[in-house]
Amino acid sequence: MSEKKKLEKLRTDIDSLDKQLLDLISERARLAQSIAKIKTTSSEAFEFYRPEREAQILRKVIEHNSGPLSEEEMARLFREIMSACL
């Protein structure tokens, strides 16, 4: 396979992954919105923002990160995703 064909294949693979990421992030946002709706409409007292939950998620991200991105880079990405989903 020529270098050009290899690049095209890799770019096609990235495009496919980008679509999957978009779908997954959108689904995560929908779930976060559902949680927010429950918290704001419930008669029970729920804290809207729970830093311990964010820390728990980030610990899992770091624990399951197999690279090539560093733990710090992956945690930063997830912080951005969580922030955007609020």
N, C-alpha and C positions, 0 to 999 in steps of 0.2 A: 504494500500500500504506500502510495506517495505521501510525502510530508503534507502536501495540500489536503489530501483526502483525510489524513489523520486529524488535521486541524478542524476540518469540516465536521468530522464525526464527533470530536470532543466538544465543539460548539453546539452541535445538535443535542448532545447529552446534557450540556449545561442548560440549554433552553428548556429541555424537559424537566430537569430538576428545579429550575426557576418557577415553572408552572406549578409543580407540586408544592414548593415552598409557599407560593402565593395562596394556593388552596388551603394549605394547613394553617397559615397565619390568619386567613379570613375565618376559618372555622374556629380557631382559638379566640378571635375577637368576638365572634357570635356567642361563644360560651361565656366569655367574660361579661358581655352585655347581659346575658341571662342571669348571671350571678348578681350583677349590679341591680337589675330590676327586682330580684327577690329581696336584696338588702334594703332597697329604698321603699318598697311597698309593703314589707312585712311589718306586722305589729310587734315582732320580736326585735330586740335591740342588737343590731349587727354593726360591727366596726366596718366602715367602708374600705379603709386601707389597713392591711395587716402586714407590717414589716417582717414579722416572723414567717409568714407564708412566702413572701418574696425570698427571704433568706433560705428557706427550705427548698424552693424551686432552684435557686442558684447553686446550692450544695449538690443537688441531684445532677444538674447540668455539668458541673465540674467533675463529679464522680464518674459520669458516663462519657465524658469527652475523651475521644481516642485520637484527637489531632486531625489534621495538621495544625489547626488553630490552637493557640495557647489557651489555658484556662481563663486568663484575663480577657482575651478577645471574645471567647465564647460567652462569658458572663456579661460582657458589655453588649453583645448582640441581644441576649435574652432580656437584659434590662430595657433596651430600646423597644423590643417587642411588647413586653409587659406594659411599659409606659404608654405605648400607642394604643393598647387595647383597653385602657381605662375609660 
